[in-house]
Amino acid sequence: MSASLGWYDVAAQHYRVFMFALWDLRHRFPGMSVTSWGRTPHHNASLAVSVPDSQHLEWTAVDIVGDAAMRPETAALEHAAV
């Protein structure tokens, strides 16, 4: 068995890290909601603020909002997401 990872294994690892980061953000910012995750190319193209190579097409991007009463400062959220 080869020690190198195939593209599927690398993609699965990347996705697990992405999912764990979302889980972590949810616990740090309990008022957080996801408003957009994966998109079809058609849906992505229909959005005024989308880009053709959006990570939403790969299901590795999310748009989030915070409940008004629990909305964190933007700097705190950006720092936590790094």
N, C-alpha and C positions, 0 to 999 in steps of 0.2 A: 504494500500500500504506500502510495506517494505521500511525502510529508508536506508537499505544497498544496495550497488551497486552490480549488477551482473557482471560476467566476461566481457560481451559485453560492459557495461557502462564504466568499468575501461579501457578497451582497447580503446574505443572511446575517452575517456578523454586523454589518453596517446598520441593518434594519433593527437588530436587537439593541444596539447602542442608542439609536434614535428613539425607540420605544421606551427604553429605560429613562432617557432624558425627559421625555414627556411625562412619564410617571412621576419623576422627581419634581418637575415644575408644578405638577398638579398638587403635590403635597406641600410645596413651599408657598404656593399661591392658590389656596383653596377656592377662590372666587373665579378661577380661570375656566373658560369654555372654549372648545374648538369649534370654529365656524366653517372651516373648509379644510379638507385633507386631500385625498386623491381626486384627480380630475381626469376626465376623458379629454383628448385633444380638442374635440368640438366644444365642450363646455369651457375649457381654458381659453380658447380663441374668442369666445363670446363675452369674456370679461374685459372691461375697459382697462383695468390695471394689470393684466396678465402679460407675461413674456413668453415667447415661443418655446424657450428651453426651461420652463418652470419646473422646479423639483416636485411640484404637485403632480406632474405627469408620472413621476416615479414613485409616488406615495411616500416621499421623504421630506415633505414640508407641510406645515400646518399654519393656518391663520388662527390667532387666538384673540379673545377679548376677555376683559375682566368685568365682573359685576361692579356696578358703580360704587357700592358701599365698600368693596374690598379691592378696588383697583390699585395695584402697586405702582410706584414711580417707575417710569420707563427705564431709567438707569439701573434700577434694581433688577428688573426683569431681563434686561440685556446682559447684565453681569452674570446672572444665574444661568442664562442660556449658553454661555461660552464654554 
